Amino acid sequence: MHLTVEQALSVYPLSEGKLVAGRSGMNRIVKSVNVMDAPDITDWIKDGEMLFTTAYLIKDSPDDAIALLRKLNQRGSAGLGIKLGRFWPDVPQPILEEADRLAFPLIELPFQFTFSDQMNGLFHAEMQKSTKVLHNVLDKQKKLMQFALRPDHISNFFHTILGIVGYPLAVVGSRGHLVFNATPFSEMQLLRGWPWKDHCQWVHTEEGRYYRIPLTDREDCAGYAIFCPPDTPLMKVEEGLFLQAAEIISHHMGFIYKEYMDHSVQTDLGSLLVRYLKGTGSIGALTDGAERLGIRLFSESYQCVLTTVPENTPDNVREKALRDVREEMQYHPEMKEWNVVHFCIREGILSLFPAESFPGNGRLQALLAGALHSVLGSMPEGSRPRIAVSNKKREPEGLADAYRECRDTLRLAVKLGVPDDVIQYETVELACLFQHVPPGKMQSYCREVLEPLLAKDPDYSQEMLRTLETFVENDGQLSETAKQLYIHRNTAAYRLEKIGEMLGVDFKNISDLLRLKLVFMFRQMLKTGAQTENPLGVRNL
C-alpha cells in the first residue's frame, strides 16, 4: 500500500471519519494498516503503518496515550485512528495538542463501520490504484520497446524518451557535462557532488528529489539518467520503468554522444572561425583551439566547401537541410574516410576537405554533386541548399581567401544564372575578376564582338548564338555541344564554321575562346542585372 494519509481519508468508508489533529502530517505514507490490541504494540510497529484502536488500552491515562503517540511517531507510524463512543466520548485535549506538535495524524473513525470495513476499503482502493499504474507502466514499456527498435534522430531522441516516460528527464555525460535537461533543476543543482558512484540512487535535496541511474556501456559508465517524478510515492514497477528507459539510453548513448560531441565541436570551432574571418582572431588561435579539441587543421592542402540555405527558410527546415547535407558528407561511402572538418557558422556549414584526396580543382565539385544529388533533389526548391567549392589552398593563411571564394561563387552564380546546386569557384572565377566592369562597357564589348552575327535575321542569329554559347560553355568540346543541342555532330561543326567566318574567330585560338567566354559571361550578368549585395538571401557572419 502506498497512499498518503490525505488520500486514505478520501477512501470510503474512512472518508466518513475526520482528522482531528496533526494536519501538517497529511503527507505521511500509509503502507499498511493494523489493529492495536496489545500494550506493547509499539515494539512491533512498522514504518508507514497506521493503527486503528478503540482506545481501550489508554482510556484511563492520557499520559500513556501521549507516550504512545511519541513512540508511534518515533517508529515512523503513518497515524492513529480512534473509534470513539465506547471508551472515550472525544479525544482529550492534551492528546490533540501533542499530535499537532508532532505533526502526527489523529483520525476520529466513523462509529458505524467496523475496522475491517475501513481496512477493506483502503485495500480495495490501493488495488485499483496499483492496477491502473501497472497498465500505465506496461503501456509505456511497450512504447519504449517500439521506440528502441527504431530510434529517432539526436534532436528528438531524448524528447521522445521524455514523452514516453512522462516525467522530467536529464542526461549527464561521462565527464560530468549536461547533455540534456528537461527538469526543473539547474545544471549546478544536478551536478552537485560530482563525481558520483555507479549505482542507482534516490537523491533528496532542498529543491526536491530525483532518481539517478548510471548508464553503463559494457562495464564502463557512459553517463547518468536522472528522472524527476513528483513527491508522491512510486511503486517498484515505476522504478523499473526508469531502469528500462535508462537501458535504452545507454544502448544508444555512444551514437548520441558522438553526434552531440560532433555538434559541440563544430559550434566551438565555428566561433573561433568567425572571429578569425572578422579579423578579431588569428589563424594561430583557430589552429590552437582545434588542437585542444583533438583536431589537426591544415596538415595538408585543402579546399573549403560552404553550404548555405536561403535566409527566408524556416529555422526547422534550414536546420534539417544543413544536417542532412553534413551527414551525407560525413557518411557517404566515397567521403567517409576523408578527414573532413565542419564548422557551424551563421551562414550554414563551412567544411575543410583534404585536397590531396582528389586531383584537380573540379574533382571535389563533381564528387559532391554526385554524392549529394539524391539528398538535394528531395528538398523543396525554395529551401534547397547551395554549395560552393573554393580552389585549393596550401597555407593556413589562405583560409580567408577560400571563404571569400565560396561567398563570391554563390553570389556570382546568381548573376550568371548557374543552375547547379554544387558550384566550383573556377566556374565563376572570370566573373569575379570582371564583376566591377560597368554595364555600359559590358554592352559595348558584346556588341563589338557579336555585331556581325546579331545583324543577321533574328531567328537565324538566335540559333547560331545558342550553338556558340553551348560550345563555349563546354570548353570547345564539339561532341558534347551537339549532344546538348540534340543535333548531329556534323551540323554543329558546320554552324561553328559559319560563325567563325562571320565573327573572324579561330576556335583553336585560346585568346579568341577567352573573348567569347567573356562575351557570354557579360551577357548573362547584364540579363540578370542582379546588383544586390546579397542576392541569395544568405545569412552573413
N, C-alpha and C positions, 0 to 999 in steps of 0.2 A: 504494500500500500504506500502511495506517495501523494498524499493530499495535505494541503495546508489546513490549519485549524479553521481558517476563514472558509475554505472550500467545503470542509466537513460540515460546517454549520449550515450550509445551503442544501445538504442532502436530507431528504425526508426519511425517517421521522425526527432526526436530530434537529432539523430546521424548526421544529415546534418548541425547542428549548431556547435559552438565551444566554448570552455571555454576560456574566455579572461582574467580572473583574479580569485584569491582565490583558486589556485590549491591545496593548502595544506588542503582545506576543502572538498575534494572529497569524504571523507568517511561519510559525513553527511547523515542522513537518510531522504529520501523523503517519507512522509506518506500520503500526499495529494497535489493536485495542484489547484491553484486558479488564477483568473484574477484580476489585480489591476485596478479598475475603480472608486475608491473614494479616496479623500485626506486623510481620517482617516483610511485607510486600516490597518495600524499598530495596531490599537486598537482591531482589530478583528482577527489578525493573530494567527494561532495555531502552536504549536510545531511541527516541521517537515514539515511545509507547504512550498511549492515552489510557487513563484509568477511569472506570466507572465505579461508583460506590453509593451506598445508601447513608453513609456517614455513621454507621453503627459503631465502628471501632474508635471513632474520635468524637462521638456525640457528647461525652461528659467532660472533655478537656479541650478548650480552644487552643491552649498552648501546645498540646500534642498535634493538633491539626496544623498549626503554624510550622512546627518542626517537620511534619510530614511534607508540607509544601516545599520547604527548603531542601529536604533530601531528594524529593522528586525533581526539583529544578536542577540540583547538582548532578543527578544521574542522566539528565537530558530528556526527561519526560516531555511529551507534547502538551499535556494539560490534564485537568482533573474534572470529571463530570459528576455532579452530586444530585441524587434524586431526593428532593425534599418531600416532606409530608409525613413520613413515618417517625423520624427521629429529630429532625430539625424542621421547624416551620420556615426558616430562612437562614441564610449563611450569616454567622456572626460578623460584625463589622471589622474586628481586628484581623480576621482571616481575609476579608476583602481587601483591606489596606495592604496586607503583606503580599497578596497575589499581584496587586498593582505595582508594588515596589519591585517585585521580582520579574515583572512582565510575564507572569505565568498564567495562561488562560484558565479561568474558572467558569465552568458551564453549569447552569441550572437545567437538569434534564427534565423532559416532559414526563409528568407523573403517569399519564395514561398508557405509556408504552413501556414494554419490558426492555431490559438490557439487550436481550437477543434480537428484538425488533430493530433497535438502533444499530447494533453491530452488523446485522444482515443488510440493512440499508447502506451502510458505509462500504461493505464488501461488494455489494452489487454495483454501486457507483464506481468503485475502483476497477471492477471487471469491465464495465462499459468503457471507461477511460482507457484502460490498457488495450482493449480490443481495437479501439479507434486509433491509438498510437501505433499499434502493430501493423494495421492496414496501411497507415500513412507511411511508416518506415519501409514496408515491403514495396509500396509503390515507388518510393524514392530509390530503393535499391535496384529495382527493375530499370528505372530511368538511368541510373548510374552505369549499369552494365551495358545498356544500349549505347550510351554515350562513349563508354570505354572502347567499344568496338569500332566507333567512327568518330575519333576526337576532332574537335573544331580547331580552327587556326588559333595562334597565340593570342590574338587580340580578343578572342571570345572564349578561350578555354576556361579561365578562372571564373568569368562571369556565368558561364553555363553551369559549372560545378556549384557556384553560389546559388543560382536559381533552383537547382535540383534539391540541394540540402535544405535551403530555406532559412539558414542562419548566417549572420555576418562571418566573413572568412578573410583571413590574411595568410600570406605565404612569405616565409623568410628564407633567404638563400643560405648556403653552407658557410658563407663568410660573414653572416650577420647583417646582410643588407635586405631591405624590404623589397620584395619582388612584386607583391600585390597586396592591397589593403582596402577592404570594404567594411571595416569595423569602425566603431565609434572611438577607438583608441588611436592615439598619435603614434608616430614611429618611435619616439623616445619611450613612451609607455610600454609598447610591445617589446622593445629590445632591452628592457630593464633586466639586469642580471646576466647579460650575455658574457661568455658562452654558457650554454645550457647542457644538462645531462641528456643522454639519448634514451629517454623513456617517456611514456605518456604521463601527463600531469595536469591536474586542475590548478590553475593559478588564481589566487584571490588577491585583489588589490583594492585600494580605496575607491578606484573608479569603477570596479566591477570584477567579474570573473570571466575566465575563458579556459578552454581545453586545448592543451598544446600537445601535438603528436609529431614525433620525428619522422621524416621522410627518408626511408632507407633505400639505397641503391646497392643491391647485393649486401655487403657488410658495411658500406660507408654511409654516413649521414649526408644526404643531399640538401637538407634544409628542414624546415618545420612548417606544418599546417596548424593554424590557430582558428578555432571555432568559438564563436561568442553567442551561446544560447541565452535566453532570458534567465532571470534568477530563480524561476520556478524549477522544482526538481525534475531531473531527467531519468527515464528508465535506462537500464543497461543496454537495451536493444538500440536506443538512440545513440549512445556512445559507440555502439558497434557500427552505426551508420557513418559516424565521423571517421572511424578507422578504415572503413571501406573507401570513403572518399579520399582519405589520405593515401591509400594504396594506389588508387588510380592516378593521383597527382604524382606520387613517387615514380610510377612507371613511365610517365611522360615527362618527368622533370628534366631529364637530360636534353630532350628535344626543345622543350620550352625555354630552359635556361640558356641553351645555345642561342636561340632566337633573341631572347631578352638581352644577352650579352652582346650579340652582334648589333642589335639596335642601339644599345647603350654606347658601345664603342663608336659606331657611326655618328651618333649625335655628338659625343665628346670631340671626336676628330673634326666634325663639321664646324664646331665652334672655333677651334684653332685655325681651320682653313679660312673661315670667314674673316677672322682678324687679320690673317696674312693678306688676303685679297683686298681688304680695305686699307691696308697699309699700316695697321696698328699692331701688327705682329710680324715676326721674322720667319723666314723659311726654316731657320735653325730651331725656333720654338716649336714649329709644327713637327719637325723631324724628331726632336727630343720627346715631345708629347706622345708621338706614335710609338717610340721606343719603349716608353714607360708602360704602354698598353700591350707591349709584346709584338708590335708591328714594325716591320722594316720598310721604309719608303725609299724610293729612288735607288735601289740596289742595281738597277739596270735601266736601259732606256724605256720610255713609257709613252702611252697615248692617253689623253683624257677623253672621257665619254660623259656628256651632260644630258641627263634625261629630265625633261620638263613636261608639265601638263598645263594647259591654258588656265589662266588665273581665275576665270569665272566658273571653273568646275567646282561643284560642291566638295567640301572637305573630305567627306567619307568616300566619295568616288575617286577623288585625287589620291587619297592615301592608298586605296586598294590598287589603283592603276600603277602607282610607283612601286608598291610592294610586289605586285605580280611581275613587273619587269625585272626588279632586282633579284627575285627568286629564280627567274629564268636564267639570268646572267650567272647566278651562283651555282645552279644545279644542272644546267643543260649539259649533256654528255660531252659536247665539244669544248665547253668552257670551265667545267667544274674543277679541272686540275690546275687551272691558272691561279696565280697568286694575285687576285683582284682585291683592291681596297675600295670600299664605298664610303662616301662622305654624305651625311644628311645635311642639306642646306635648305634655305627657304625656297629657292627656285625648284628644288627637286632632289636629284641624286647626282653627285659628281663622282665618277669611278675612274680609278687608275688601273689601266691594263698594261701588263708587261709586253713591250713592243717586240721583244726578241722572239715571242711565240709565233709570229706570223710576219713574213717578209712583205715589204711594200706598204705604202700608206693606205691603199684602198682595201687591203686584205681584211682588216678588222671590221670595216663597214660592211663588207659582204657577209662575213660570218654572223654579225649581229642581225643583219636584215633577214638572213635565213633562219637563225635560231629564234628570233622574236616574231616571226611572221604570223604564226597562229595566235599568239598572245595578243599582239596589237590588232590583228584582224577581228578579234572577238569584241573589241571595245567600241563604244559609240564614237562616231566621227568627231563630235564636238568636244570630247574629253579624252581623245586618244593621245598618248604621249608622243612627243617628237624627240629624236635622239640625234645629237651632234657629236662627231668624232674629230678630234684635233689631229694635226700632223704629229709625227714622232718628235719627242724631246729627249735630250740626253742628260741635261743638268737639272738639279733640283730647282734652280732659279727660273727654269723655263716653265714652271707650273702656271704662273700668272699669264704668260703668253698663251699657253694651251687652253686655259679657261677663257681667255678673251676670244680665241679662235672659235671655241664652241659657241659662245654668245653671238659672235658675228655670223657664224654659219646658220644659226636659227633665224636670225633677223633677215639676212640676205636671202635665205631660202624662200621667205615670203615674197620679197621684192621680185625674185626671179621666177616665182611660181613653181618651185620644185615640189613635186607631189610626194616624194619619198618620205617614209617615216624615219629612216636612218640616213643621215647625210654626212658625207665626209667633207672636211674643210676645203680640201683641194678642189672640190666641185665648185665652190663659190669664191675661191682664192682671188681670181681675177676681179670679180665684182667687188671684193673687199678693197683691192688696190685702187679701183676706179670709182668707188661709191660717192666720192665728193665732186665728181665731174658735174658741172651744171647741166640741167636738162637740155638747154639750148644747144650746147656743144655736142651732146649725145645725138640730138636730132640732125644736126649738120653733118656729123660724121657718118651716120646711117644713110642719109640722102646721097652723100658723095660716093660711097661705096656701091650702093644698090640702085642708083639712078637709072642706069641702062635697063635694068630688069623691071623696075617699077613703071617705066614709060610704056611698057607693053600692055596688051589687053588685060584688064583686071583679073579675069578668070585664069588666064594663062600665067600671069605673073604670080598669082597666089599659089598655084600648083607648083610652080618652079621654086618659089620661096620655101614652101613646105618641104620639098625634096632637099633643098640646100641646107635648111636648118636641121633636118634629121641627120644628114650626112655629117654636119659639124658636131652635133651632139654625140654621135657615135665615133668621134675621133677619127673620121675618114675611113671607116670600115664599110665598104660598098655592100657586102652581103647582108650585114645587119640592117643597113639602110633600106634595102629592098624588102627585107623581111618585115620591117615595121610599117612600111608603106603598102604592103600587100601587092607588090609589083614584081615583075621579073627582074633579075639582076641586070640583064642587058638593057632593059628600059631605064633603070636607074642610071646606068653608065651613059646612055645616050643623053638623058636630061642633064647630067652633070657636065658632059662635054659641051652642050649648048650654053649652059650657064657660064662655064669658064670662058667661052668665046665672048659672050656679052659683057661680062664684068672684067675681062682681061686678067684673070687669076689662074695660077697654076696650083692645082690641088696637091702637088708633090712638094710645093714650097712652104716651109714652116711659117715664114712671115705672112704669106697670103692666108694660110689657115688661121693664124692668130688674129689677123684683121677681121676675118669673117666671124670668128668666135666673139670678138668684141662687139661686132655689129648686132648679133642676135642677143647678146647679153644686155646691151643698151636698149634694144627694142623691148625686151621683157621688162626691164626696170622702168622704162617710160610707160609701158602698158599698165603695169600695176600701180605706178605712182605712189607707192607706199613710202611716205617720207616720215611717218611717225617714229618716235623713239622706241616704242615697244609694240611692234605690230603683232607679235604673237600673244600678247597679254600675259607674258611670263613674269613671275614674281622676281623682284630684284633682291639683292642681298640685304 
